[in-house]
Amino acid sequence: MKNYKKVHKSYDTDVLDSVICDICKREYGPNWNRRSSYTVLETEIRLKTGTSHPEGGLGEETTFDICPECFTDRLIPTLRKLGAEPTVLGWDW
């Protein structure tokens, strides 16, 4: 679950204030409490459905906020028990 707070600059906007893991219920700061601004620490589990046409589209997105620890220690073993294997790709740029 993502928690947003209102920030007033020259206009009002919502900014991500914290994230609560949907599994362990622990509250984290934005970006799962990265150690530095150069650290990459992201998780993503989502289902996106709908239609997309050149003139527009609409749909629905279902997401789970799962912290990196629960993703590694709980989600991956559970999915493996169901017969799934993760695809692991390296990246650099």
C-alpha positions in Angstrom: 0.0 0.0 0.0 1.4 3.4 -1.0 0.8 6.4 1.3 0.9 9.9 -0.3 1.0 13.3 1.3 0.0 16.6 -0.1 2.8 19.0 -1.0 2.2 22.6 -1.8 4.6 24.4 -4.1 3.1 26.7 -6.6 0.4 24.1 -6.9 -0.8 21.1 -4.8 0.4 17.7 -5.7 0.6 14.3 -4.0 4.1 12.8 -3.5 4.9 9.3 -2.3 5.6 9.4 1.4 5.9 5.7 2.4 5.1 2.2 1.3 3.7 -0.6 3.4 4.6 -4.2 2.3 1.4 -6.1 1.6 2.9 -9.2 3.1 4.9 -8.3 6.2 3.0 -5.0 6.8 6.3 -3.2 7.6 6.4 0.5 6.6 9.2 1.8 4.4 10.1 5.1 3.1 9.8 5.7 -0.6 11.8 3.3 -2.8 12.1 0.6 0.0 14.6 2.8 2.0 17.4 2.7 -0.6 20.8 3.2 0.9 21.8 5.9 -1.6 20.3 7.7 -4.5 22.4 5.4 -6.8 21.1 2.2 -5.3 18.5 0.4 -7.4 15.9 -1.4 -5.3 12.6 -2.0 -7.0 9.9 -4.7 -7.0 6.9 -4.9 -9.3 4.0 -7.3 -9.5 1.1 -6.1 -11.6 -1.6 -7.1 -14.0 -2.7 -4.5 -16.5 -5.8 -5.1 -18.6 -7.8 -2.9 -21.0 -7.7 -1.5 -24.5 -5.2 0.8 -26.2 -6.0 2.5 -29.4 -4.1 5.4 -31.2 -6.9 7.8 -30.1 -6.9 6.6 -26.5 -7.6 3.7 -24.2 -8.7 2.7 -20.8 -8.2 -0.2 -18.4 -7.4 -1.4 -15.0 -4.1 -2.2 -13.2 -3.9 -4.5 -10.2 -0.7 -4.2 -8.1 0.9 -5.6 -5.0 3.5 -3.7 -2.9 5.9 -6.3 -1.8 9.2 -5.4 -0.1 12.5 -6.8 -1.5 12.9 -9.1 1.5 9.4 -10.6 1.2 9.8 -10.9 -2.6 13.0 -12.9 -2.2 12.3 -14.8 1.0 8.5 -15.5 0.6 7.2 -14.8 -2.9 9.8 -16.6 -4.9 9.7 -19.8 -2.8 5.9 -19.8 -2.9 5.9 -19.4 -6.7 8.5 -22.2 -7.1 6.3 -24.5 -5.0 3.6 -23.8 -7.6 5.9 -24.8 -10.4 7.1 -21.4 -11.6 10.7 -20.4 -12.1 11.8 -16.8 -12.2 13.5 -15.3 -15.3 16.7 -13.6 -14.1 18.4 -11.1 -16.5 21.5 -9.0 -16.0 21.5 -5.4 -17.0 23.9 -2.5 -17.5 24.1 0.7 -19.4 
